[in-house]
Amino acid sequence: MSHELSEPVHRYGRQWTVTGYGIEALDGMYHVPFSDIPDDEAARPGWLNDLCRRYGTDGGDLAAALKAARSIQAVEQPRQRPP
């Protein structure tokens, strides 16, 4: 199963992709918007634990997607702040 990914695609992984929306599973089953991705690298959101426990999740690819999404957030956030 596959689906149309949100544009732009920032990182294309084996199972998890970082898009303009956030983190998307290539099978179309799971989507995590940027608003649900904490900036703090020490933070471990509940959705991350849930996805890591899911059978068949490539934890390394998900961790790489999360890291890439956080780096994109760090670049994008200053532009989103009002003047």
DAQUINOR-V883472 format. One record per residue. N is the residue number from 1. RES is the residue in one letter. SS is DSSP state (A for helix, B for strand, O for the rest). OMEGA is omega in degrees with one decimal (* if undefined). Layout:
# DAQUINOR-V883472
{{N,RES,SS,OMEGA} {N,RES,SS,OMEGA}}
This chain:
# DAQUINOR-V883472
{{1,M,O,176.1} {2,S,O,179.0} {3,H,O,176.5} {4,E,O,178.4} {5,L,O,174.4} {6,S,O,178.1} {7,E,O,-8.8} {8,P,O,174.1} {9,V,B,-178.3} {10,H,B,-178.6} {11,R,B,179.3} {12,Y,B,-178.1} {13,G,O,179.3} {14,R,O,-176.0} {15,Q,O,-175.1} {16,W,B,-176.7} {17,T,B,175.4} {18,V,B,-176.5} {19,T,B,175.4} {20,G,O,178.3} {21,Y,O,-174.9} {22,G,B,177.7} {23,I,B,-179.7} {24,E,B,173.4} {25,A,B,-179.7} {26,L,O,179.3} {27,D,O,177.9} {28,G,O,-174.5} {29,M,O,-174.0} {30,Y,O,178.5} {31,H,B,177.9} {32,V,B,-179.2} {33,P,B,178.5} {34,F,A,-178.8} {35,S,A,178.6} {36,D,A,-179.1} {37,I,O,-179.0} {38,P,O,178.3} {39,D,O,-174.8} {40,D,O,-179.1} {41,E,O,179.4} {42,A,O,-179.4} {43,A,O,177.3} {44,R,O,-177.0} {45,P,O,-179.3} {46,G,A,-179.3} {47,W,A,179.3} {48,L,A,176.9} {49,N,A,-179.7} {50,D,A,-179.3} {51,L,A,178.6} {52,C,A,178.7} {53,R,A,-178.5} {54,R,O,179.1} {55,Y,O,175.8} {56,G,O,179.4} {57,T,O,174.7} {58,D,O,-175.7} {59,G,A,178.9} {60,G,A,179.2} {61,D,A,177.3} {62,L,A,177.9} {63,A,A,178.2} {64,A,A,177.8} {65,A,A,178.5} {66,L,A,178.3} {67,K,A,178.8} {68,A,A,179.6} {69,A,A,178.2} {70,R,A,178.9} {71,S,A,176.6} {72,I,A,177.3} {73,Q,A,-177.7} {74,A,A,179.1} {75,V,A,-174.4} {76,E,A,-172.8} {77,Q,A,179.9} {78,P,A,178.8} {79,R,A,-176.1} {80,Q,A,-179.4} {81,R,O,177.7} {82,P,O,-178.5} {83,P,O,*}}
